[in-house]
């Protein structure tokens, strides 16, 4: 009788250990890749000597654009190509995730090792693979590095600044002044904080790894064929519309995170007008600023994070640009036309990094709370 009770208790304890282990492993497999990917991007940025998946996105787009962007029905062909490319990436990454999960469960049952060790071993494998993919989808480190290099280059000479800023903007830089170069770099920092960091994380939060990778295809399509010029206005029109949709919430979220972090960060400069006020007042002022200037941008999304950075710097973005022979006028964001400095660049980078960290903390708390609710549900129904 005692032996039977011991066996029953042992089985119950073993079952509880397994349930707890599964809960922990589930949390690790969701939050772990995010932590690994973000940490790698923060420390290293895009590896220059390793093949980057986005490069292959670009080759895929360039290959089919040459063959499809001619003749009649260019708008239809461009729409079908954009949708199929996005769906293809989503399905392939979904199959990869499914394959890793299948490998995990098959390995747990087949390998002659303890169940606990099997769970941990395969969870670490998944975290490594998914973390590397997330690393390639984020561009925060590289963006901050490139913006610093633009300011350093223009401090040496205007010509060096023009060459350096051409690496991160799509406009003609051959006639930009020193201040226009600095302005272009900070506009790019703001816009690409959304496109290169917050938006990928946002879609990872809702659609997981497949959603993040599909978003990167959307963004790459827009950056390559989403232009309103003679060549791409029909073929790339749906790629641009899809990108506008995919970035609608992330762009506004990015602007809010920039203002939120700036309003609470220490040792900061004050907002213009009514400077000596509480963080809540400054946040309200910033929100009214971006609500006014954000929608004035030619893009439905880019103006929001740009307005947030213009607000904290008390400067003016926008104005006319030359996109390789074609003149485009972008409404001004902000009213204070002044010379930008290296200190402005440092503040902008610090605030954008802080906004990135804020969103990462929010995601971690979301996953933690979700896992806690699952544990409580398990204990309630199991008890």
C-alpha positions in Angstrom: 0.0 0.0 0.0 2.8 2.4 0.9 4.6 1.5 -2.2 1.5 2.2 -4.3 1.0 5.6 -2.7 4.7 6.4 -3.3 4.3 5.5 -7.0 1.2 7.6 -7.3 2.8 10.6 -5.6 5.9 10.2 -7.8 3.8 10.2 -10.9 1.9 13.3 -9.8 5.2 15.1 -9.0 6.7 14.0 -12.3 3.6 15.2 -14.2 3.8 18.6 -12.5 7.5 18.9 -13.3 6.8 18.1 -16.9 3.9 20.6 -17.1 6.0 23.3 -15.5 8.9 22.5 -17.8 6.6 22.7 -20.9 5.4 26.1 -19.7 8.9 27.4 -19.2 10.1 26.0 -22.6 7.0 27.6 -24.3 8.0 31.0 -22.8 11.6 30.5 -23.9 10.6 29.6 -27.4 8.7 32.8 -27.7 10.7 35.3 -25.8 14.1 33.6 -26.3 14.5 34.3 -30.1 13.4 37.9 -29.6 16.1 38.4 -26.9 18.8 36.7 -28.9 17.9 38.5 -32.2 17.7 41.9 -30.5 20.9 41.4 -28.6 22.8 40.3 -31.7 21.6 43.4 -33.6 22.4 45.7 -30.7 26.0 44.4 -30.5 26.9 43.7 -34.2 24.4 45.0 -36.7 24.3 43.7 -40.2 27.3 41.4 -40.9 29.2 42.8 -43.9 30.9 39.5 -44.8 27.9 37.2 -44.4 25.1 36.7 -46.9 22.0 38.7 -45.8 18.5 37.3 -46.5 17.2 40.7 -47.5 19.8 40.8 -50.4 18.1 37.7 -51.8 14.7 39.4 -51.4 16.2 42.1 -53.6 17.5 39.7 -56.2 14.1 38.0 -56.3 12.4 41.3 -56.9 14.9 42.6 -59.5 14.7 39.3 -61.4 10.9 39.4 -61.8 10.6 43.1 -62.2 12.7 43.0 -65.3 10.4 40.3 -66.8 7.0 41.6 -65.7 7.3 45.3 -65.7 6.7 45.8 -69.4 3.9 45.7 -71.9 0.2 46.0 -70.8 -1.5 45.3 -67.5 1.5 46.4 -65.4 -0.6 47.3 -62.4 -2.2 43.9 -62.3 1.1 42.1 -62.8 2.7 44.1 -60.1 -0.2 43.5 -57.7 -0.1 39.7 -58.3 3.7 39.6 -58.0 3.7 41.6 -54.7 1.0 39.5 -53.1 2.5 36.2 -54.2 6.0 37.2 -53.0 4.7 38.1 -49.5 2.6 35.0 -49.2 5.5 32.8 -50.4 7.8 34.2 -47.7 5.1 33.8 -45.0 4.4 30.2 -46.0 8.1 29.2 -46.3 9.0 30.6 -42.9 5.8 29.0 -41.4 7.0 25.7 -42.8 10.4 26.2 -41.3 8.8 26.9 -37.9 6.6 23.9 -38.2 9.6 21.7 -39.2 11.6 22.9 -36.1 8.6 22.1 -33.9 8.1 18.7 -35.5 11.8 17.9 -35.1 11.5 18.9 -31.4 8.6 16.6 -30.7 10.0 13.7 -32.7 13.4 14.0 -31.1 11.9 14.1 -27.6 10.3 10.7 -28.3 13.2 9.1 -30.1 16.4 10.2 -28.4 17.6 8.0 -25.5 17.9 10.9 -23.1 15.7 12.3 -20.4 12.5 14.1 -21.3 13.6 17.2 -19.4 16.9 17.4 -21.3 15.2 16.8 -24.6 12.8 19.7 -24.1 15.7 22.1 -23.2 18.0 20.9 -26.0 15.4 21.4 -28.7 14.1 24.6 -27.3 17.7 26.0 -27.5 17.9 24.8 -31.1 14.8 26.7 -31.9 15.9 29.8 -30.1 19.2 29.8 -32.0 17.6 29.4 -35.5 14.7 31.8 -34.9 17.0 34.3 -33.1 19.3 34.4 -36.1 16.4 35.1 -38.4 15.1 37.9 -36.1 18.7 39.3 -36.1 18.6 39.6 -39.9 15.2 41.3 -39.8 16.3 44.1 -37.4 18.4 47.1 -38.5 18.7 49.3 -35.4 22.5 49.0 -34.9 23.3 49.5 -38.6 21.0 52.5 -38.8 22.6 54.2 -35.9 26.0 53.5 -37.2 25.3 54.9 -40.7 23.8 58.1 -39.2 26.8 58.7 -37.1 29.1 58.1 -40.1 27.1 60.7 -42.1 27.7 63.4 -39.4 31.4 62.4 -39.1 31.8 62.6 -42.9 30.1 66.0 -43.3 32.2 67.4 -40.5 35.2 66.5 -42.6 33.8 67.9 -45.9 30.5 68.4 -47.6 31.5 66.1 -50.5 32.3 63.2 -48.1 28.9 63.9 -46.4 27.1 63.7 -49.8 28.7 60.3 -50.6 28.0 58.9 -47.1 24.4 60.0 -46.9 23.7 58.5 -50.4 24.1 55.1 -48.7 20.9 55.6 -46.7 18.6 57.9 -48.7 17.0 57.4 -52.1 17.3 61.0 -53.3 20.0 62.7 -55.3 22.6 64.0 -52.9 25.1 65.6 -55.3 23.9 69.2 -54.5 22.9 68.9 -50.9 24.3 71.5 -48.4 25.9 70.4 -45.1 22.7 71.1 -43.2 20.6 69.3 -45.8 22.8 66.3 -45.4 22.4 66.2 -41.7 18.6 66.7 -42.1 18.4 63.9 -44.5 20.3 61.6 -42.1 18.0 62.4 -39.2 14.9 62.0 -41.3 16.1 58.6 -42.3 16.9 57.7 -38.7 13.3 58.5 -37.7 11.6 56.8 -40.6 13.8 53.7 -40.5 13.3 53.3 -36.8 9.8 52.4 -37.7 10.6 50.4 -40.9 13.7 48.7 -39.6 12.9 48.0 -36.0 9.5 48.8 -34.6 7.4 47.5 -37.5 9.2 44.1 -37.7 8.8 43.6 -34.0 5.2 44.7 -34.2 4.4 42.0 -36.8 6.4 39.5 -34.9 4.2 40.2 -31.9 1.0 39.5 -33.9 2.1 37.0 -36.5 5.3 35.5 -35.2 8.4 34.8 -37.2 6.5 34.3 -40.5 4.8 37.7 -40.1 8.1 39.4 -39.4 9.8 37.9 -42.5 6.7 38.7 -44.6 6.9 42.3 -43.4 10.5 42.5 -44.5 9.4 41.4 -48.0 6.7 44.1 -48.0 9.3 46.7 -47.0 11.8 45.6 -49.6 9.2 45.6 -52.3 8.3 49.2 -51.5 11.9 50.3 -51.3 12.7 48.8 -54.7 9.5 49.3 -56.8 7.2 51.5 -54.7 8.1 54.8 -56.5 5.8 57.3 -58.3 8.0 57.6 -61.3 7.5 56.6 -64.9 9.0 53.1 -64.5 7.3 52.0 -61.3 4.1 54.1 -60.9 2.0 51.2 -62.3 4.0 48.1 -61.5 4.9 49.1 -58.0 1.7 50.9 -57.0 0.2 47.9 -55.0 3.6 47.2 -53.3 3.5 50.8 -52.0 -0.2 50.5 -50.9 0.6 47.2 -49.0 3.6 48.9 -47.4 1.4 51.8 -46.3 -1.1 49.4 -44.7 1.7 47.3 -43.0 3.3 50.5 -41.5 0.2 52.4 -40.5 0.1 51.3 -36.9 3.9 50.9 -36.4 4.7 54.4 -37.7 2.3 56.0 -35.2 3.5 53.7 -32.4 7.1 54.7 -33.2 6.3 58.3 -32.9 4.6 57.7 -29.5 7.5 55.7 -28.2 10.0 58.4 -29.2 7.9 61.1 -27.4 7.3 58.8 -24.4 11.0 58.0 -23.9 12.1 61.6 -24.4 9.6 62.8 -21.9 11.0 60.5 -19.2 14.7 60.3 -20.1 17.2 62.2 -17.8 19.5 65.0 -18.8 17.5 66.0 -21.8 16.8 69.3 -23.5 13.4 70.8 -23.1 10.7 71.2 -25.7 10.4 74.6 -27.3 7.9 76.9 -25.6 6.6 76.1 -22.2 9.8 74.2 -21.5 9.8 73.8 -17.8 6.9 71.4 -17.4 6.3 67.9 -16.2 6.9 64.8 -18.4 3.1 64.4 -18.9 2.8 67.9 -20.2 5.7 67.4 -22.6 4.2 64.2 -23.8 0.9 66.0 -24.5 2.7 68.8 -26.3 4.6 66.2 -28.4 1.4 64.4 -29.3 -0.3 67.6 -30.4 2.9 68.4 -32.5 2.9 65.1 -34.3 -0.9 65.2 -34.7 -0.5 68.5 -36.6 2.7 67.8 -38.7 2.5 64.0 -39.1 -0.3 63.9 -41.6 1.3 66.7 -43.7 4.0 64.4 -45.1 3.7 63.1 -48.6 3.8 59.6 -47.2 0.9 58.5 -44.9 3.3 57.0 -42.4 6.8 58.5 -42.6 5.7 61.9 -41.3 4.8 60.6 -37.9 8.2 59.4 -36.6 9.9 62.3 -38.4 7.6 64.7 -36.7 8.4 63.2 -33.3 12.2 63.7 -33.9 11.6 67.2 -35.3 9.6 67.9 -32.1 12.3 66.8 -29.7 15.0 68.7 -31.6 12.9 71.8 -32.2 13.9 71.8 -35.9 12.4 71.6 -39.4 12.4 68.6 -41.7 11.0 68.2 -45.2 11.0 70.6 -48.1 11.8 70.1 -51.8 14.0 67.1 -52.9 15.5 66.0 -56.2 15.0 62.3 -56.8 17.4 61.7 -59.7 16.1 64.3 -62.1 12.5 64.4 -60.8 11.5 67.2 -58.4 9.4 66.4 -55.4 8.1 68.8 -52.8 7.6 67.5 -49.3 5.7 69.7 -46.8 7.8 71.0 -44.0 7.6 69.3 -40.6 8.2 71.7 -37.9 8.8 75.5 -38.1 12.2 76.2 -36.7 14.7 76.3 -39.5 18.1 76.0 -37.9 21.5 74.4 -38.3 21.6 70.8 -37.0 24.6 69.7 -34.9 26.4 66.6 -33.8 24.7 67.0 -30.4 21.3 66.8 -32.3 22.5 63.5 -33.8 23.5 62.1 -30.5 20.2 63.0 -28.8 18.2 61.6 -31.7 20.1 58.3 -31.6 19.7 58.0 -27.8 16.0 58.7 -28.0 15.5 56.3 -30.9 17.4 53.6 -29.1 15.3 54.3 -25.9 12.1 53.9 -27.9 13.4 50.6 -29.3 14.1 49.4 -25.7 10.7 50.5 -24.5 8.9 48.4 -27.1 11.2 45.5 -26.3 10.3 45.7 -22.6 6.6 45.9 -23.5 6.9 42.8 -25.6 8.7 40.9 -22.8 6.0 41.9 -20.3 3.3 40.9 -22.7 4.8 37.4 -23.2 5.4 37.1 -19.4 1.8 38.0 -18.6 0.5 35.7 -21.3 2.5 32.8 -19.9 1.5 33.7 -16.3 -2.2 33.5 -17.4 -1.5 30.1 -18.9 0.1 28.8 -15.7 -2.8 30.1 -13.6 -5.3 28.5 -16.0 -3.4 25.2 -15.8 -3.3 25.3 -12.0 -7.0 26.2 -11.8 -8.2 23.5 -14.1 -5.6 21.0 -12.9 -6.4 21.6 -9.3 
